[in-house]
Amino acid sequence: MYAFVTGPLAWLSFTVFFVGIIARIIWYFRGLNWQMDRVAYKEHMTYGIKGAIRSIVFWLIPFGTHSWRFYPFFTICFFTFHIGLLFTPLFIYGHNVLLQERFGWSLWAMPESMATFLTFAVIIAALFIILRRNALPEVRIITKPYDYLVLAIAVAPFVTGLLANFQIGNYNFWLIAHILSGEVFLVAIPLTKLSHFIGFFLSRAQLGMDYGIKRGGMKSNGLSW
């Protein structure tokens, strides 16, 4: 079972992930229409690129925008969740051992204590995100069971990885569950709302170009939004 989930099933998961991401990017750009969006992307490319970079950078900085500063506690939870979600799988020691065994190369591996801390941080941040969805009426009204399912898919590899690491119950069971949940996560990224993994950068770039060209960017030093 281990050989299957770390072999053919893993290859299938990565294939769906990369092909799906490429397809998402192509569909997004094919959907752009300067006449509908009222932004001359090509004619004012310099201003557009400047606005796009500004938009992405400011939204990647905690409290870098008015929206982030308006809900400080949510901002902390949001960035904690996403930082752990991205960096833990990439730099955890066990994953890099597997990379070395299968492909002959690996990334830098973080200390186990740091990986454990980030794993707990992701789980706790996810719980606060759920509480926020239930506590705020404006968020609760647009929340559906689908949103909880997507969140569960994202958090499942961390929960199962933690249980396997501390050998709570049957280690082999939790190890296989961890690998399978990670592969489900990879497949779900291009197929669900988790596609904001790449959609964030595309939409922020488009909005940044809009502000950089049409909404005063060509006549001022730019706007912070």
C-alpha positions in Angstrom: 0.0 0.0 0.0 2.8 2.4 0.9 4.6 1.8 -2.4 1.3 2.4 -4.3 0.4 5.7 -2.6 4.0 7.1 -2.8 4.4 5.8 -6.3 1.7 5.7 -9.0 -0.9 7.6 -6.9 1.6 10.3 -6.1 2.5 10.8 -9.7 -1.2 11.0 -10.6 -1.8 13.6 -7.9 1.1 15.8 -9.0 0.0 15.5 -12.7 -3.5 16.6 -11.9 -2.1 19.4 -9.8 0.3 20.8 -12.4 -2.0 20.3 -15.4 -4.9 21.8 -13.5 -2.9 24.9 -12.4 -1.8 25.5 -16.0 -5.4 25.1 -17.2 -6.6 27.6 -14.6 -4.0 30.2 -15.7 -4.9 29.7 -19.4 -8.7 30.0 -18.7 -8.1 33.1 -16.6 -6.2 34.9 -19.3 -8.5 33.8 -22.1 -11.4 35.3 -20.1 -9.8 38.8 -20.0 -11.4 41.3 -22.3 -10.1 44.9 -22.3 -13.4 46.1 -23.8 -15.4 44.6 -21.0 -12.9 45.4 -18.2 -12.4 48.9 -19.7 -8.6 48.6 -19.1 -6.2 49.0 -22.0 -3.7 46.3 -20.7 -1.4 46.3 -23.7 -1.4 50.0 -24.5 -0.3 51.0 -21.0 1.7 48.0 -20.0 4.3 49.8 -17.9 1.7 51.4 -15.6 -0.2 48.1 -15.6 2.7 46.1 -14.5 3.7 48.6 -11.8 0.1 48.5 -10.5 0.0 44.7 -10.6 3.3 44.3 -8.6 2.1 46.9 -6.1 -1.2 45.1 -5.6 0.4 41.7 -5.1 3.2 42.9 -2.7 0.9 44.9 -0.5 -1.6 42.0 -0.1 1.3 39.6 0.7 2.4 41.8 3.7 0.4 41.4 6.9 -1.4 44.7 7.6 -0.1 46.0 4.3 -3.6 47.0 3.2 -6.6 48.7 4.7 -8.6 45.5 4.6 -5.9 43.6 6.6 -5.8 46.4 9.2 -9.5 46.4 9.6 -9.6 42.9 11.0 -6.3 42.4 12.8 -7.0 39.1 14.6 -8.3 37.5 11.4 -5.3 38.8 9.5 -3.0 37.1 12.0 -5.0 33.8 11.7 -5.1 34.1 7.9 -1.3 34.6 7.5 -0.5 32.0 10.1 -2.7 29.5 8.4 -1.3 30.1 4.9 2.3 30.4 5.9 2.1 27.0 7.7 0.1 25.5 4.8 2.7 26.5 2.3 6.1 26.1 4.1 5.5 23.1 6.3 5.0 20.6 3.4 7.9 22.0 1.4 10.5 22.1 4.1 9.5 19.3 6.6 12.3 16.8 7.0 10.3 13.6 6.2 9.1 15.0 2.8 12.6 15.9 1.8 13.9 12.5 2.7 11.3 11.1 0.3 12.4 13.6 -2.4 16.0 12.5 -1.9 15.1 8.8 -2.1 12.9 9.1 -5.2 14.6 11.9 -7.2 18.0 12.4 -5.8 17.5 16.0 -4.6 15.9 17.7 -1.7 15.2 21.2 -0.3 16.3 22.7 3.0 14.7 20.8 5.9 13.4 22.8 8.9 14.0 21.6 12.5 11.4 19.1 13.7 10.4 21.5 16.5 9.6 24.2 13.9 7.6 21.8 11.8 5.6 20.7 14.8 4.9 24.3 15.8 3.7 25.3 12.3 1.5 22.2 12.2 -0.2 23.1 15.5 -0.4 26.7 14.3 -2.2 25.7 11.1 -4.7 23.6 13.0 -5.4 26.3 15.6 -5.7 29.0 13.0 -8.2 26.8 11.1 -10.3 26.5 14.2 -10.4 30.3 14.6 -11.3 30.6 10.9 -14.3 28.3 11.5 -15.3 30.2 14.6 -15.2 33.5 12.6 -17.4 32.0 9.9 -20.0 31.1 12.6 -19.6 34.3 14.7 -19.9 37.0 12.0 -23.3 37.2 10.4 -21.9 38.7 7.2 -19.6 35.7 6.8 -22.0 33.0 8.2 -24.7 33.9 5.6 -22.4 33.1 2.7 -20.8 30.0 4.2 -21.9 26.7 2.9 -21.0 23.1 3.9 -18.7 23.1 0.8 -16.5 25.7 2.5 -16.0 23.5 5.5 -15.2 20.6 3.3 -12.5 22.6 1.5 -11.0 23.7 4.8 -11.1 20.1 6.0 -9.2 18.9 2.9 -6.5 21.5 3.5 -6.1 20.7 7.2 -6.4 16.9 7.0 -2.7 16.3 6.0 -1.6 18.3 9.1 -3.9 16.4 11.5 -2.9 13.0 10.2 0.8 14.0 10.0 0.7 15.0 13.6 -1.0 11.8 14.7 1.6 9.8 12.7 4.5 11.8 14.1 3.5 11.2 17.7 2.5 7.6 16.9 -1.0 8.0 18.4 -2.8 4.7 17.6 -1.7 2.7 14.6 1.3 4.5 13.0 1.0 2.8 9.6 -2.6 3.7 9.3 -2.0 7.4 10.1 1.0 7.4 7.7 -1.1 6.1 4.8 -3.9 8.5 5.8 -1.4 11.4 5.8 -0.1 10.6 2.4 -3.6 10.0 0.9 -5.0 13.3 2.4 -2.0 15.1 1.0 -2.7 13.8 -2.4 -6.3 14.6 -2.1 -5.2 18.1 -1.2 -3.0 18.4 -4.3 -5.8 17.2 -6.6 -8.3 19.6 -4.9 -6.2 22.7 -5.4 -7.0 23.2 -9.1 -10.5 21.7 -8.9 -12.0 23.6 -5.9 -11.9 27.0 -4.2 -8.3 26.1 -3.2 -7.4 27.3 -6.7 -7.0 30.7 -5.1 -3.5 29.3 -4.6 -2.8 30.7 -8.1 -6.0 32.7 -8.5 -4.9 35.2 -5.8 -1.9 36.3 -7.9 -3.9 36.5 -11.1 -6.8 38.5 -9.7 -4.6 40.8 -7.7 -2.5 41.4 -10.8 -5.6 42.2 -12.8 -7.0 44.6 -10.1 -3.6 46.2 -9.7 -3.5 46.8 -13.5 -6.9 48.3 -13.3 -5.9 50.7 -10.5 -2.5 51.4 -12.1 -4.0 52.4 -15.4 -7.6 53.5 -15.1 -8.1 54.6 -11.5 -5.6 57.4 -11.1 -2.4 55.3 -11.4 -1.3 57.2 -14.5 -1.8 60.5 -12.9 -0.5 60.0 -9.4 2.0 58.0 -7.4 -0.5 55.2 -7.0 -3.1 54.2 -4.5 -3.0 51.9 -1.5 -6.2 49.9 -1.5 
